[in-house]
C-alpha cells in the first residue's frame, strides 16, 4: 500500500542550491523550495513539513528570523540552518532558537541525506506518540472508557471492518478518526459520510460515482466517495439509514473490494483498497429482525464492535473532556479562558442527553460569554438542571460508581444534601446564608463549604 512522502521545505535565495537539494532528497521526500524567506514562513504554516532547511543569509529576510517565525507558529517542525559561513555566534544563536542542525556549505550530501532521514524517523515516532496520547486524552480515564481504549488499540492496526454503536452525540466520528490515525492507513484519506443527510435519490451516485451520460445532467464522469477513500478509511455514519437497495451494493463492496460507477456498462469494476468503519445509534440486529437492515451486511460490518457509553455513565470523564474542548477554544480564538471548580461541579451533575456533542457546545457557548473564567452563572444561562431529577439509579450514577459500594454511598449522600439545599432555596428564593444554615441545621462555615461544593456560589 502506497503512503504519502513526508514534506521537506527548502528556503534559500540560491536557486542552484534549491535545485541540487531537491534532486538529492526527492527519492525519499516530497520537496518544496522557495527563494523567499517571507514566502517560506507562510509555506511552513500551510504545508506543515516535518523539516525546513533554511539559509542563514538571505537578502530579503534573515534566516534566524525565519527560524524563529517557523518555531513560533509550528514548533513541531524541525529546522536545519545552512550557511557558507560557519560563524560561531550564528551557530550558537541558531541552536538557542531551536534549530535541529547547522550545516556548512559546501555540503557532504551523503551525510546530509542521512541526517534528514534520521529526523524523519524521529518525527514519525513523536507524531505517533502524540496521536496516541491525544487520542487517550480525549477518550477519558474512566474504567469503562479504558475498556473502549483497549479495544481501539487492539482493532485499529488490523484491517477488519469496525462497527461503532452508541447514542447520538457519543463521539462516534471522533472515535472513527482515532481508529484511522492509529491504523496502517493513517497517511491515507479519512472520508466521513453521513448516511442520514444524503437524499435517497442521490446516495447511490454519491457513494459509487457515475460515468458521463449515466443520467440526465451527468455531463462528466464523477468519482464517488468510495473511490475518494481509496487507500484510507471510509466512515459510514448512521449506516442504519441506508436504503435496502444500497445495502445490497454495499455488501458486495465489502465482500469483493470492487465498485461499479453508475452507467458503467462495458467497464471493468474498479478495485478498492480501503477500510470501512460504520456507526449507528440503533440496534442493527433488531433492525434486521424487522427487515429494515440486511442481516448479512450486519455480520460483515460488525466483525469488531465497539459500544460507546453515554456521557451520563462516565461522569468521571467530564472534567477531562471539558478541559479538552476549552483548550480547543483557547487555541482557536487565541485566549486563555479557564473554568472554576464550581462550574465543573455543575457539568458533572448534569445528565447530558446530547452526550459529548452537547458538552462541547455548552463549553463553546460559555467560552464566548466570559472574559476570564467559566462560572456557574455562565452555565445556568445555557443548560437547565432537571426540575424533576430521575429516581432511576442508572440515570444519576456512573458505571464506575455502581461497581464501588463506597462511591455509591457517597454519591447518594451528596445527592440528598444537594437536593435539600436546592429545595429550600426554591421555596425561599430571598433567603440569606444564615437563615439557610439554620433551616438546614448546620453551622454557616459548613454551609459555605457545601454551597461551593455543589455549585451554589452566588454571593447572595
Secondary structure, 3 states (H helix, E strand, C coil): CCCCCCEEEEECCCHHHHHHHHHHHCCCCEEEEECCHHHHHHHHHHHCCCEEEEECCCCCCCHHHHHHHHHHHCCCCEEEEEECCCCHHHHHHHHHCCCCEEEECCCCHHHHHHHHHHHHHHHHHHHHHHHHHHHHHHHCCCHHHHHHHHHHHHHHCCCCCEEEECCCCCCHHHHHHHHHHCCCCCCCCEEEEECCCCCHHHHHHHHHCECCCCCCCCCCCECCHHHHCCCCEEEEECHHHCCHHHHHHHHHHHHHCEECCECCCCCCCEECCCEEEEEECCCHHHHHHCCCCCHHHHHHHCCEEEECCCHHHCHHHHHHHHHHHHHHHHHHHCCCCEECHHHHHHHHHCCCCCHHHHHHHHHHHHHHCCCCEECHHHHHCCCCCCCCCCCCHHHHCCHHHHCCHHHHHHHHHHHHHHHHHHHHHHHCCCCCHHHHHHHHCCCHHHHHHHHHHCCCCCCC
